[in-house]
Amino acid sequence: SKVGKMEIAYVGTQSLTPDNAGCLVYGGSELRVARGGFDALRRLDLADRERRAIDLACQYDAAVSAAYPALIASRRNYDVAFGLGADGRPRY
């Protein structure tokens, strides 16, 4: 995200919480934030999964920038999900 010349990058995990009816709903996010871009974020002490999420977001960001070079966005947010496929192999 960029405001004027200031830029931040973040990676985090969303959590679920039960609502009054017992259904799971969005319960907030735990974010790790760095002043600067992806490189500043990578300098933090990160878990392997956080690093992988950043790498995937960077690949997507580069693809979007290449496909739409005139695109201007004040905020870009990429969701990366990790899980297992029906075959038991990791999916992201």
N, CA, C and O atoms as a CHARMM CRD file, in Angstrom:
* protein
*
  368
    1    1 SER  N      0.83900  -1.17300   0.00000 PROA 1      0.00000
    2    1 SER  CA     0.00000   0.00000   0.00000 PROA 1      0.00000
    3    1 SER  C      0.88300   1.23400   0.00000 PROA 1      0.00000
    4    1 SER  O      1.92900   1.24700   0.64800 PROA 1      0.00000
    5    2 LYS  N      0.47700   2.26400  -0.71400 PROA 2      0.00000
    6    2 LYS  CA     1.27900   3.46800  -0.84900 PROA 2      0.00000
    7    2 LYS  C      0.40700   4.69200  -0.62800 PROA 2      0.00000
    8    2 LYS  O     -0.67900   4.80300  -1.19700 PROA 2      0.00000
    9    3 VAL  N      0.88800   5.60700   0.20100 PROA 3      0.00000
   10    3 VAL  CA     0.23600   6.90100   0.41100 PROA 3      0.00000
   11    3 VAL  C      1.30000   7.94700   0.14700 PROA 3      0.00000
   12    3 VAL  O      2.28100   8.04000   0.88500 PROA 3      0.00000
   13    4 GLY  N      1.11100   8.74000  -0.90800 PROA 4      0.00000
   14    4 GLY  CA     2.15100   9.67400  -1.30300 PROA 4      0.00000
   15    4 GLY  C      3.40700   8.90100  -1.65100 PROA 4      0.00000
   16    4 GLY  O      3.38700   8.02700  -2.51800 PROA 4      0.00000
   17    5 LYS  N      4.49300   9.22100  -0.97800 PROA 5      0.00000
   18    5 LYS  CA     5.74500   8.49800  -1.20400 PROA 5      0.00000
   19    5 LYS  C      5.96600   7.38700  -0.17700 PROA 5      0.00000
   20    5 LYS  O      6.93200   6.63200  -0.27600 PROA 5      0.00000
   21    6 MET  N      5.07000   7.28800   0.81100 PROA 6      0.00000
   22    6 MET  CA     5.21700   6.26600   1.83900 PROA 6      0.00000
   23    6 MET  C      4.59000   4.95700   1.37100 PROA 6      0.00000
   24    6 MET  O      3.48700   4.94100   0.82500 PROA 6      0.00000
   25    7 GLU  N      5.30500   3.87200   1.59000 PROA 7      0.00000
   26    7 GLU  CA     4.82900   2.56300   1.17300 PROA 7      0.00000
   27    7 GLU  C      4.98700   1.58400   2.33200 PROA 7      0.00000
   28    7 GLU  O      5.97200   1.63700   3.06800 PROA 7      0.00000
   29    8 ILE  N      4.01500   0.69100   2.49000 PROA 8      0.00000
   30    8 ILE  CA     4.13300  -0.39500   3.44200 PROA 8      0.00000
   31    8 ILE  C      3.79800  -1.69800   2.73700 PROA 8      0.00000
   32    8 ILE  O      3.09900  -1.71200   1.72400 PROA 8      0.00000
   33    9 ALA  N      4.29900  -2.77700   3.28200 PROA 9      0.00000
   34    9 ALA  CA     3.96000  -4.11300   2.80800 PROA 9      0.00000
   35    9 ALA  C      3.62600  -4.94400   4.03700 PROA 9      0.00000
   36    9 ALA  O      4.17000  -4.72200   5.11800 PROA 9      0.00000
   37   10 TYR  N      2.73100  -5.89800   3.86000 PROA 10     0.00000
   38   10 TYR  CA     2.35300  -6.71300   5.01100 PROA 10     0.00000
   39   10 TYR  C      2.01400  -8.12900   4.58200 PROA 10     0.00000
   40   10 TYR  O      1.65600  -8.39200   3.43400 PROA 10     0.00000
   41   11 VAL  N      2.13800  -9.02400   5.54000 PROA 11     0.00000
   42   11 VAL  CA     1.73500 -10.40900   5.37000 PROA 11     0.00000
   43   11 VAL  C      1.04000 -10.79300   6.66900 PROA 11     0.00000
   44   11 VAL  O      1.41600 -10.31900   7.74000 PROA 11     0.00000
   45   12 GLY  N      0.03800 -11.64200   6.57900 PROA 12     0.00000
   46   12 GLY  CA    -0.66700 -11.98800   7.80300 PROA 12     0.00000
   47   12 GLY  C     -1.56200 -13.18800   7.63900 PROA 12     0.00000
   48   12 GLY  O     -1.63600 -13.81300   6.58100 PROA 12     0.00000
   49   13 THR  N     -2.23900 -13.48500   8.73200 PROA 13     0.00000
   50   13 THR  CA    -3.13600 -14.63200   8.79100 PROA 13     0.00000
   51   13 THR  C     -4.50400 -14.16700   9.27600 PROA 13     0.00000
   52   13 THR  O     -4.61800 -13.44700  10.26800 PROA 13     0.00000
   53   14 GLN  N     -5.53900 -14.59300   8.55600 PROA 14     0.00000
   54   14 GLN  CA    -6.89600 -14.30100   8.97500 PROA 14     0.00000
   55   14 GLN  C     -7.37700 -15.41900   9.89600 PROA 14     0.00000
   56   14 GLN  O     -6.99600 -16.57900   9.73500 PROA 14     0.00000
   57   15 SER  N     -8.21500 -15.05700  10.85800 PROA 15     0.00000
   58   15 SER  CA    -8.76500 -16.06800  11.75300 PROA 15     0.00000
   59   15 SER  C    -10.28200 -16.03800  11.70500 PROA 15     0.00000
   60   15 SER  O    -10.88700 -15.07400  11.23500 PROA 15     0.00000
   61   16 LEU  N    -10.88500 -17.11000  12.20000 PROA 16     0.00000
   62   16 LEU  CA   -12.33600 -17.22700  12.27900 PROA 16     0.00000
   63   16 LEU  C    -12.75200 -17.23500  13.73900 PROA 16     0.00000
   64   16 LEU  O    -11.98300 -17.61600  14.62300 PROA 16     0.00000
   65   17 THR  N    -13.98100 -16.80900  13.97200 PROA 17     0.00000
   66   17 THR  CA   -14.55900 -16.81700  15.31200 PROA 17     0.00000
   67   17 THR  C    -16.04500 -17.12000  15.17300 PROA 17     0.00000
   68   17 THR  O    -16.65100 -16.75200  14.16700 PROA 17     0.00000
   69   18 PRO  N    -16.64100 -17.77900  16.15300 PROA 18     0.00000
   70   18 PRO  CA   -18.07400 -18.05300  16.05000 PROA 18     0.00000
   71   18 PRO  C    -18.91300 -16.80100  16.30500 PROA 18     0.00000
   72   18 PRO  O    -18.61600 -16.01600  17.20600 PROA 18     0.00000
   73   19 ASP  N    -19.96800 -16.62500  15.49800 PROA 19     0.00000
   74   19 ASP  CA   -20.89500 -15.50800  15.74600 PROA 19     0.00000
   75   19 ASP  C    -21.92800 -15.95400  16.78700 PROA 19     0.00000
   76   19 ASP  O    -21.79900 -17.03400  17.36400 PROA 19     0.00000
   77   20 ASN  N    -22.93000 -15.14300  17.02300 PROA 20     0.00000
   78   20 ASN  CA   -23.92900 -15.45100  18.05000 PROA 20     0.00000
   79   20 ASN  C    -24.72100 -16.72100  17.75600 PROA 20     0.00000
   80   20 ASN  O    -25.27300 -17.33800  18.66700 PROA 20     0.00000
   81   21 ALA  N    -24.77600 -17.11100  16.48300 PROA 21     0.00000
   82   21 ALA  CA   -25.49000 -18.33300  16.10300 PROA 21     0.00000
   83   21 ALA  C    -24.55900 -19.54200  16.04500 PROA 21     0.00000
   84   21 ALA  O    -24.99400 -20.65000  15.73100 PROA 21     0.00000
   85   22 GLY  N    -23.27900 -19.32600  16.34700 PROA 22     0.00000
   86   22 GLY  CA   -22.31400 -20.42600  16.31600 PROA 22     0.00000
   87   22 GLY  C    -21.66700 -20.66300  14.96900 PROA 22     0.00000
   88   22 GLY  O    -20.87900 -21.59600  14.81800 PROA 22     0.00000
   89   23 CYS  N    -21.98800 -19.82900  13.97700 PROA 23     0.00000
   90   23 CYS  CA   -21.38000 -19.96100  12.64700 PROA 23     0.00000
   91   23 CYS  C    -20.02300 -19.26800  12.65100 PROA 23     0.00000
   92   23 CYS  O    -19.84900 -18.21400  13.26300 PROA 23     0.00000
   93   24 LEU  N    -19.07000 -19.87600  11.95900 PROA 24     0.00000
   94   24 LEU  CA   -17.74800 -19.26400  11.88200 PROA 24     0.00000
   95   24 LEU  C    -17.76300 -18.08200  10.92300 PROA 24     0.00000
   96   24 LEU  O    -18.24400 -18.19000   9.79500 PROA 24     0.00000
   97   25 VAL  N    -17.23600 -16.96100  11.38000 PROA 25     0.00000
   98   25 VAL  CA   -17.15100 -15.73800  10.58800 PROA 25     0.00000
   99   25 VAL  C    -15.75500 -15.15500  10.74900 PROA 25     0.00000
  100   25 VAL  O    -14.98600 -15.58400  11.60900 PROA 25     0.00000
  101   26 TYR  N    -15.43600 -14.17100   9.91100 PROA 26     0.00000
  102   26 TYR  CA   -14.13100 -13.50600   9.98300 PROA 26     0.00000
  103   26 TYR  C    -13.92100 -12.94800  11.38500 PROA 26     0.00000
  104   26 TYR  O    -14.77000 -12.23700  11.92300 PROA 26     0.00000
  105   27 GLY  N    -12.77900 -13.28400  11.96000 PROA 27     0.00000
  106   27 GLY  CA   -12.48600 -12.86600  13.32800 PROA 27     0.00000
  107   27 GLY  C    -11.29400 -11.94500  13.45600 PROA 27     0.00000
  108   27 GLY  O    -10.82000 -11.70500  14.56600 PROA 27     0.00000
  109   28 GLY  N    -10.79300 -11.41800  12.34000 PROA 28     0.00000
  110   28 GLY  CA    -9.67500 -10.49100  12.40600 PROA 28     0.00000
  111   28 GLY  C     -8.44200 -11.04600  11.71400 PROA 28     0.00000
  112   28 GLY  O     -8.42600 -12.18300  11.24300 PROA 28     0.00000
  113   29 SER  N     -7.41900 -10.22200  11.66700 PROA 29     0.00000
  114   29 SER  CA    -6.15400 -10.59500  11.01800 PROA 29     0.00000
  115   29 SER  C     -4.99000 -10.25200  11.92500 PROA 29     0.00000
  116   29 SER  O     -5.02000  -9.25100  12.64100 PROA 29     0.00000
  117   30 GLU  N     -3.98200 -11.07500  11.89000 PROA 30     0.00000
  118   30 GLU  CA    -2.72000 -10.78000  12.55200 PROA 30     0.00000
  119   30 GLU  C     -1.72700 -10.45000  11.44700 PROA 30     0.00000
  120   30 GLU  O     -1.39600 -11.30200  10.62300 PROA 30     0.00000
  121   31 LEU  N     -1.25200  -9.19800  11.43700 PROA 31     0.00000
  122   31 LEU  CA    -0.39900  -8.72200  10.35000 PROA 31     0.00000
  123   31 LEU  C      1.02100  -8.44700  10.82800 PROA 31     0.00000
  124   31 LEU  O      1.24200  -8.02200  11.96300 PROA 31     0.00000
  125   32 ARG  N      1.96300  -8.69500   9.95000 PROA 32     0.00000
  126   32 ARG  CA     3.35600  -8.28700  10.13900 PROA 32     0.00000
  127   32 ARG  C      3.61000  -7.23400   9.06200 PROA 32     0.00000
  128   32 ARG  O      3.46400  -7.50900   7.87100 PROA 32     0.00000
  129   33 VAL  N      3.98500  -6.04400   9.48200 PROA 33     0.00000
  130   33 VAL  CA     4.05400  -4.88400   8.58900 PROA 33     0.00000
  131   33 VAL  C      5.48500  -4.36500   8.52800 PROA 33     0.00000
  132   33 VAL  O      6.19400  -4.33200   9.53300 PROA 33     0.00000
  133   34 ALA  N      5.89300  -3.96100   7.32900 PROA 34     0.00000
  134   34 ALA  CA     7.20400  -3.33900   7.13300 PROA 34     0.00000
  135   34 ALA  C      7.02400  -2.04400   6.35800 PROA 34     0.00000
  136   34 ALA  O      6.24800  -1.99000   5.40300 PROA 34     0.00000
  137   35 ARG  N      7.72800  -1.01600   6.75900 PROA 35     0.00000
  138   35 ARG  CA     7.73500   0.23000   5.99000 PROA 35     0.00000
  139   35 ARG  C      8.61400  -0.01100   4.77600 PROA 35     0.00000
  140   35 ARG  O      9.79600  -0.32800   4.90200 PROA 35     0.00000
  141   36 GLY  N      8.02400   0.14300   3.60200 PROA 36     0.00000
  142   36 GLY  CA     8.71600  -0.14700   2.35100 PROA 36     0.00000
  143   36 GLY  C      7.93600  -1.20600   1.59100 PROA 36     0.00000
  144   36 GLY  O      6.80000  -1.51900   1.94500 PROA 36     0.00000
  145   37 GLY  N      8.53300  -1.75100   0.56100 PROA 37     0.00000
  146   37 GLY  CA     7.86100  -2.72700  -0.28200 PROA 37     0.00000
  147   37 GLY  C      8.15600  -4.16100   0.11500 PROA 37     0.00000
  148   37 GLY  O      8.48600  -4.45600   1.26400 PROA 37     0.00000
  149   38 PHE  N      8.02800  -5.04900  -0.87000 PROA 38     0.00000
  150   38 PHE  CA     8.23700  -6.47000  -0.61900 PROA 38     0.00000
  151   38 PHE  C      9.62900  -6.76300  -0.06700 PROA 38     0.00000
  152   38 PHE  O      9.77800  -7.62300   0.80100 PROA 38     0.00000
  153   39 ASP  N     10.64600  -6.06300  -0.55500 PROA 39     0.00000
  154   39 ASP  CA    12.01000  -6.31200  -0.07100 PROA 39     0.00000
  155   39 ASP  C     12.13400  -5.98000   1.41200 PROA 39     0.00000
  156   39 ASP  O     12.79500  -6.70700   2.15400 PROA 39     0.00000
  157   40 ALA  N     11.51100  -4.89800   1.84800 PROA 40     0.00000
  158   40 ALA  CA    11.53300  -4.54300   3.27000 PROA 40     0.00000
  159   40 ALA  C     10.80900  -5.61000   4.09000 PROA 40     0.00000
  160   40 ALA  O     11.24400  -5.95700   5.18800 PROA 40     0.00000
  161   41 LEU  N      9.72400  -6.11900   3.56300 PROA 41     0.00000
  162   41 LEU  CA     8.97200  -7.16100   4.25500 PROA 41     0.00000
  163   41 LEU  C      9.80800  -8.43100   4.39100 PROA 41     0.00000
  164   41 LEU  O      9.79500  -9.07900   5.43700 PROA 41     0.00000
  165   42 ARG  N     10.52700  -8.78000   3.34000 PROA 42     0.00000
  166   42 ARG  CA    11.36900  -9.98900   3.37400 PROA 42     0.00000
  167   42 ARG  C     12.50600  -9.89000   4.39300 PROA 42     0.00000
  168   42 ARG  O     13.04100 -10.91600   4.81300 PROA 42     0.00000
  169   43 ARG  N     12.88500  -8.67200   4.79600 PROA 43     0.00000
  170   43 ARG  CA    13.96100  -8.52100   5.78200 PROA 43     0.00000
  171   43 ARG  C     13.50100  -8.83700   7.20900 PROA 43     0.00000
  172   43 ARG  O     14.32900  -8.94500   8.11400 PROA 43     0.00000
  173   44 LEU  N     12.19600  -8.98300   7.41400 PROA 44     0.00000
  174   44 LEU  CA    11.68400  -9.34600   8.73200 PROA 44     0.00000
  175   44 LEU  C     11.96800 -10.82100   9.02400 PROA 44     0.00000
  176   44 LEU  O     12.21800 -11.60600   8.10900 PROA 44     0.00000
  177   45 ASP  N     11.92700 -11.18200  10.29000 PROA 45     0.00000
  178   45 ASP  CA    12.07500 -12.57300  10.70700 PROA 45     0.00000
  179   45 ASP  C     10.74700 -13.27300  10.43600 PROA 45     0.00000
  180   45 ASP  O      9.82200 -13.18300  11.24200 PROA 45     0.00000
  181   46 LEU  N     10.65000 -13.96600   9.31100 PROA 46     0.00000
  182   46 LEU  CA     9.38900 -14.53700   8.84800 PROA 46     0.00000
  183   46 LEU  C      9.41800 -16.05600   8.87200 PROA 46     0.00000
  184   46 LEU  O     10.47800 -16.67300   8.76400 PROA 46     0.00000
  185   47 ALA  N      8.25300 -16.64400   9.01300 PROA 47     0.00000
  186   47 ALA  CA     8.10400 -18.09700   8.89200 PROA 47     0.00000
  187   47 ALA  C      8.18100 -18.47700   7.41600 PROA 47     0.00000
  188   47 ALA  O      7.95900 -17.64100   6.54000 PROA 47     0.00000
  189   48 ASP  N      8.49600 -19.74100   7.14800 PROA 48     0.00000
  190   48 ASP  CA     8.59800 -20.22100   5.76500 PROA 48     0.00000
  191   48 ASP  C      7.30700 -19.98600   4.99000 PROA 48     0.00000
  192   48 ASP  O      7.34800 -19.59700   3.82300 PROA 48     0.00000
  193   49 ARG  N      6.16700 -20.21800   5.62600 PROA 49     0.00000
  194   49 ARG  CA     4.88200 -20.04200   4.94800 PROA 49     0.00000
  195   49 ARG  C      4.65100 -18.57100   4.60800 PROA 49     0.00000
  196   49 ARG  O      4.09700 -18.26400   3.55300 PROA 49     0.00000
  197   50 GLU  N      5.06500 -17.66500   5.47800 PROA 50     0.00000
  198   50 GLU  CA     4.93300 -16.23600   5.19400 PROA 50     0.00000
  199   50 GLU  C      5.79900 -15.86100   3.99400 PROA 50     0.00000
  200   50 GLU  O      5.36100 -15.11500   3.11800 PROA 50     0.00000
  201   51 ARG  N      7.01700 -16.37500   3.95400 PROA 51     0.00000
  202   51 ARG  CA     7.90800 -16.10800   2.80900 PROA 51     0.00000
  203   51 ARG  C      7.30600 -16.64500   1.51100 PROA 51     0.00000
  204   51 ARG  O      7.37400 -15.98300   0.47500 PROA 51     0.00000
  205   52 ARG  N      6.72300 -17.83200   1.56100 PROA 52     0.00000
  206   52 ARG  CA     6.11200 -18.42900   0.37000 PROA 52     0.00000
  207   52 ARG  C      4.93100 -17.57300  -0.09200 PROA 52     0.00000
  208   52 ARG  O      4.75900 -17.34700  -1.29000 PROA 52     0.00000
  209   53 ALA  N      4.12300 -17.09900   0.84800 PROA 53     0.00000
  210   53 ALA  CA     2.98200 -16.24500   0.49400 PROA 53     0.00000
  211   53 ALA  C      3.47000 -14.95900  -0.17800 PROA 53     0.00000
  212   53 ALA  O      2.87700 -14.50600  -1.15700 PROA 53     0.00000
  213   54 ILE  N      4.54100 -14.37600   0.34300 PROA 54     0.00000
  214   54 ILE  CA     5.10200 -13.15800  -0.25500 PROA 54     0.00000
  215   54 ILE  C      5.60100 -13.43500  -1.66300 PROA 54     0.00000
  216   54 ILE  O      5.36300 -12.64600  -2.57700 PROA 54     0.00000
  217   55 ASP  N      6.29800 -14.56200  -1.83900 PROA 55     0.00000
  218   55 ASP  CA     6.79100 -14.92200  -3.17400 PROA 55     0.00000
  219   55 ASP  C      5.63700 -15.06800  -4.16600 PROA 55     0.00000
  220   55 ASP  O      5.71700 -14.57700  -5.29100 PROA 55     0.00000
  221   56 LEU  N      4.57000 -15.74000  -3.74900 PROA 56     0.00000
  222   56 LEU  CA     3.41200 -15.92100  -4.63400 PROA 56     0.00000
  223   56 LEU  C      2.73600 -14.58900  -4.94100 PROA 56     0.00000
  224   56 LEU  O      2.32600 -14.35100  -6.07700 PROA 56     0.00000
  225   57 ALA  N      2.61700 -13.72800  -3.94500 PROA 57     0.00000
  226   57 ALA  CA     2.02400 -12.40400  -4.17100 PROA 57     0.00000
  227   57 ALA  C      2.88000 -11.59400  -5.13500 PROA 57     0.00000
  228   57 ALA  O      2.34900 -10.88800  -5.99200 PROA 57     0.00000
  229   58 CYS  N      4.19400 -11.68800  -5.00300 PROA 58     0.00000
  230   58 CYS  CA     5.10000 -10.96400  -5.91100 PROA 58     0.00000
  231   58 CYS  C      4.95600 -11.45900  -7.35200 PROA 58     0.00000
  232   58 CYS  O      4.95600 -10.66100  -8.28900 PROA 58     0.00000
  233   59 GLN  N      4.83400 -12.77300  -7.52100 PROA 59     0.00000
  234   59 GLN  CA     4.65200 -13.32900  -8.86700 PROA 59     0.00000
  235   59 GLN  C      3.35700 -12.80700  -9.48100 PROA 59     0.00000
  236   59 GLN  O      3.33300 -12.42100 -10.65000 PROA 59     0.00000
  237   60 TYR  N      2.29600 -12.79500  -8.70600 PROA 60     0.00000
  238   60 TYR  CA     1.01000 -12.29900  -9.19200 PROA 60     0.00000
  239   60 TYR  C      1.09900 -10.80700  -9.50500 PROA 60     0.00000
  240   60 TYR  O      0.60500 -10.35300 -10.53700 PROA 60     0.00000
  241   61 ASP  N      1.72800 -10.05100  -8.61200 PROA 61     0.00000
  242   61 ASP  CA     1.88000  -8.61300  -8.79800 PROA 61     0.00000
  243   61 ASP  C      2.64900  -8.31500 -10.09700 PROA 61     0.00000
  244   61 ASP  O      2.27600  -7.41600 -10.85000 PROA 61     0.00000
  245   62 ALA  N      3.70000  -9.06000 -10.34600 PROA 62     0.00000
  246   62 ALA  CA     4.48600  -8.87200 -11.57300 PROA 62     0.00000
  247   62 ALA  C      3.66200  -9.20100 -12.81200 PROA 62     0.00000
  248   62 ALA  O      3.75300  -8.50500 -13.82300 PROA 62     0.00000
  249   63 ALA  N      2.85700 -10.26200 -12.73800 PROA 63     0.00000
  250   63 ALA  CA     2.01800 -10.64800 -13.87800 PROA 63     0.00000
  251   63 ALA  C      0.96600  -9.57500 -14.17000 PROA 63     0.00000
  252   63 ALA  O      0.72400  -9.23700 -15.32900 PROA 63     0.00000
  253   64 VAL  N      0.34600  -9.04400 -13.12200 PROA 64     0.00000
  254   64 VAL  CA    -0.65900  -7.99100 -13.31400 PROA 64     0.00000
  255   64 VAL  C      0.00200  -6.74400 -13.89500 PROA 64     0.00000
  256   64 VAL  O     -0.54200  -6.12100 -14.80600 PROA 64     0.00000
  257   65 SER  N      1.16900  -6.37800 -13.37300 PROA 65     0.00000
  258   65 SER  CA     1.87800  -5.19300 -13.86800 PROA 65     0.00000
  259   65 SER  C      2.26900  -5.34500 -15.33100 PROA 65     0.00000
  260   65 SER  O      2.21800  -4.38000 -16.09300 PROA 65     0.00000
  261   66 ALA  N      2.65800  -6.55500 -15.72500 PROA 66     0.00000
  262   66 ALA  CA     3.03000  -6.80400 -17.12300 PROA 66     0.00000
  263   66 ALA  C      1.79800  -6.75300 -18.03000 PROA 66     0.00000
  264   66 ALA  O      1.86600  -6.23300 -19.14400 PROA 66     0.00000
  265   67 ALA  N      0.68100  -7.28900 -17.55500 PROA 67     0.00000
  266   67 ALA  CA    -0.53400  -7.33600 -18.37000 PROA 67     0.00000
  267   67 ALA  C     -1.22900  -5.98300 -18.45800 PROA 67     0.00000
  268   67 ALA  O     -1.86600  -5.66700 -19.46300 PROA 67     0.00000
  269   68 TYR  N     -1.10300  -5.18700 -17.39600 PROA 68     0.00000
  270   68 TYR  CA    -1.78400  -3.88800 -17.32800 PROA 68     0.00000
  271   68 TYR  C     -0.80500  -2.80400 -16.88100 PROA 68     0.00000
  272   68 TYR  O     -0.91200  -2.30000 -15.76300 PROA 68     0.00000
  273   69 PRO  N      0.13600  -2.44600 -17.73200 PROA 69     0.00000
  274   69 PRO  CA     1.19000  -1.50700 -17.32400 PROA 69     0.00000
  275   69 PRO  C      0.68100  -0.11100 -16.94000 PROA 69     0.00000
  276   69 PRO  O      1.37100   0.60900 -16.21700 PROA 69     0.00000
  277   70 ALA  N     -0.48400   0.27800 -17.39600 PROA 70     0.00000
  278   70 ALA  CA    -1.00900   1.60800 -17.06200 PROA 70     0.00000
  279   70 ALA  C     -1.85500   1.61100 -15.78400 PROA 70     0.00000
  280   70 ALA  O     -2.33000   2.66500 -15.36100 PROA 70     0.00000
  281   71 LEU  N     -2.04600   0.44900 -15.17300 PROA 71     0.00000
  282   71 LEU  CA    -2.87200   0.33900 -13.97700 PROA 71     0.00000
  283   71 LEU  C     -2.22600   1.07700 -12.80200 PROA 71     0.00000
  284   71 LEU  O     -1.04700   0.89100 -12.50300 PROA 71     0.00000
  285   72 ILE  N     -3.02000   1.91100 -12.15300 PROA 72     0.00000
  286   72 ILE  CA    -2.58300   2.60500 -10.94700 PROA 72     0.00000
  287   72 ILE  C     -3.52300   2.17400  -9.82700 PROA 72     0.00000
  288   72 ILE  O     -4.73900   2.33200  -9.93200 PROA 72     0.00000
  289   73 ALA  N     -2.95300   1.62900  -8.75800 PROA 73     0.00000
  290   73 ALA  CA    -3.75700   1.19800  -7.61100 PROA 73     0.00000
  291   73 ALA  C     -3.11600   1.73400  -6.34400 PROA 73     0.00000
  292   73 ALA  O     -1.91600   1.56500  -6.12900 PROA 73     0.00000
  293   74 SER  N     -3.91500   2.38200  -5.50300 PROA 74     0.00000
  294   74 SER  CA    -3.36600   2.92300  -4.26000 PROA 74     0.00000
  295   74 SER  C     -3.15500   1.82800  -3.22800 PROA 74     0.00000
  296   74 SER  O     -2.38000   1.99400  -2.28600 PROA 74     0.00000
  297   75 ARG  N     -3.84100   0.71500  -3.40400 PROA 75     0.00000
  298   75 ARG  CA    -3.69100  -0.40000  -2.47900 PROA 75     0.00000
  299   75 ARG  C     -3.86900  -1.69300  -3.25300 PROA 75     0.00000
  300   75 ARG  O     -4.80300  -1.84300  -4.04100 PROA 75     0.00000
  301   76 ARG  N     -2.96500  -2.61400  -3.01500 PROA 76     0.00000
  302   76 ARG  CA    -3.07500  -3.93000  -3.64500 PROA 76     0.00000
  303   76 ARG  C     -3.01400  -4.96800  -2.53900 PROA 76     0.00000
  304   76 ARG  O     -2.10700  -4.94400  -1.70700 PROA 76     0.00000
  305   77 ASN  N     -3.96400  -5.86800  -2.52800 PROA 77     0.00000
  306   77 ASN  CA    -4.05800  -6.88200  -1.49200 PROA 77     0.00000
  307   77 ASN  C     -4.25800  -8.22800  -2.16700 PROA 77     0.00000
  308   77 ASN  O     -5.21000  -8.40600  -2.92700 PROA 77     0.00000
  309   78 TYR  N     -3.38000  -9.16700  -1.90200 PROA 78     0.00000
  310   78 TYR  CA    -3.46700 -10.48900  -2.53100 PROA 78     0.00000
  311   78 TYR  C     -3.68200 -11.53900  -1.45200 PROA 78     0.00000
  312   78 TYR  O     -2.89800 -11.63200  -0.50800 PROA 78     0.00000
  313   79 ASP  N     -4.73600 -12.32500  -1.59000 PROA 79     0.00000
  314   79 ASP  CA    -4.98500 -13.41700  -0.66000 PROA 79     0.00000
  315   79 ASP  C     -4.31400 -14.66800  -1.19900 PROA 79     0.00000
  316   79 ASP  O     -4.47900 -15.01500  -2.36900 PROA 79     0.00000
  317   80 VAL  N     -3.56700 -15.33600  -0.35600 PROA 80     0.00000
  318   80 VAL  CA    -2.91200 -16.59100  -0.69700 PROA 80     0.00000
  319   80 VAL  C     -3.40300 -17.62800   0.29300 PROA 80     0.00000
  320   80 VAL  O     -3.25600 -17.44700   1.50200 PROA 80     0.00000
  321   81 ALA  N     -3.98100 -18.70700  -0.19700 PROA 81     0.00000
  322   81 ALA  CA    -4.49100 -19.76700   0.67400 PROA 81     0.00000
  323   81 ALA  C     -3.60200 -20.99900   0.54200 PROA 81     0.00000
  324   81 ALA  O     -3.15000 -21.33500  -0.55300 PROA 81     0.00000
  325   82 PHE  N     -3.36300 -21.65300   1.64600 PROA 82     0.00000
  326   82 PHE  CA    -2.59300 -22.89100   1.68300 PROA 82     0.00000
  327   82 PHE  C     -3.51600 -24.01400   2.12800 PROA 82     0.00000
  328   82 PHE  O     -4.33500 -23.82700   3.02700 PROA 82     0.00000
  329   83 GLY  N     -3.39100 -25.17100   1.50900 PROA 83     0.00000
  330   83 GLY  CA    -4.20700 -26.31400   1.90200 PROA 83     0.00000
  331   83 GLY  C     -3.72800 -27.56300   1.20400 PROA 83     0.00000
  332   83 GLY  O     -2.65400 -27.58300   0.60200 PROA 83     0.00000
  333   84 LEU  N     -4.53400 -28.60700   1.28900 PROA 84     0.00000
  334   84 LEU  CA    -4.21400 -29.87600   0.64700 PROA 84     0.00000
  335   84 LEU  C     -5.29100 -30.19400  -0.38000 PROA 84     0.00000
  336   84 LEU  O     -6.47900 -29.97200  -0.14300 PROA 84     0.00000
  337   85 GLY  N     -4.85600 -30.72000  -1.53300 PROA 85     0.00000
  338   85 GLY  CA    -5.78700 -31.16400  -2.55300 PROA 85     0.00000
  339   85 GLY  C     -6.35800 -32.52400  -2.19600 PROA 85     0.00000
  340   85 GLY  O     -5.95200 -33.13600  -1.20900 PROA 85     0.00000
  341   86 ALA  N     -7.30300 -32.99700  -3.00200 PROA 86     0.00000
  342   86 ALA  CA    -7.92300 -34.30400  -2.76600 PROA 86     0.00000
  343   86 ALA  C     -6.88900 -35.41900  -2.76700 PROA 86     0.00000
  344   86 ALA  O     -7.08500 -36.45700  -2.13500 PROA 86     0.00000
  345   87 ASP  N     -5.78100 -35.20000  -3.48100 PROA 87     0.00000
  346   87 ASP  CA    -4.71600 -36.19900  -3.55200 PROA 87     0.00000
  347   87 ASP  C     -3.74100 -36.08800  -2.37500 PROA 87     0.00000
  348   87 ASP  O     -2.77200 -36.84300  -2.29700 PROA 87     0.00000
  349   88 GLY  N     -4.00100 -35.14000  -1.45400 PROA 88     0.00000
  350   88 GLY  CA    -3.14400 -34.97800  -0.28400 PROA 88     0.00000
  351   88 GLY  C     -1.93000 -34.10300  -0.50900 PROA 88     0.00000
  352   88 GLY  O     -1.16100 -33.86000   0.42100 PROA 88     0.00000
  353   89 ARG  N     -1.74400 -33.62300  -1.73800 PROA 89     0.00000
  354   89 ARG  CA    -0.58700 -32.75400  -2.02600 PROA 89     0.00000
  355   89 ARG  C     -0.90200 -31.31400  -1.69700 PROA 89     0.00000
  356   89 ARG  O     -2.05400 -30.88900  -1.79000 PROA 89     0.00000
  357   90 PRO  N      0.12900 -30.54600  -1.30600 PROA 90     0.00000
  358   90 PRO  CA    -0.09900 -29.12800  -0.98000 PROA 90     0.00000
  359   90 PRO  C     -0.64200 -28.34600  -2.17600 PROA 90     0.00000
  360   90 PRO  O     -0.26200 -28.59000  -3.32100 PROA 90     0.00000
  361   91 ARG  N     -1.52500 -27.41400  -1.88700 PROA 91     0.00000
  362   91 ARG  CA    -2.09500 -26.50300  -2.89800 PROA 91     0.00000
  363   91 ARG  C     -2.01000 -25.07700  -2.36700 PROA 91     0.00000
  364   91 ARG  O     -2.25800 -24.83300  -1.18700 PROA 91     0.00000
  365   92 TYR  N     -1.66100 -24.13900  -3.24100 PROA 92     0.00000
  366   92 TYR  CA    -1.63700 -22.72000  -2.90300 PROA 92     0.00000
  367   92 TYR  C     -1.76800 -21.93400  -4.16500 PROA 92     0.00000
  368   92 TYR  O     -1.77300 -20.70300  -4.12900 PROA 92     0.00000
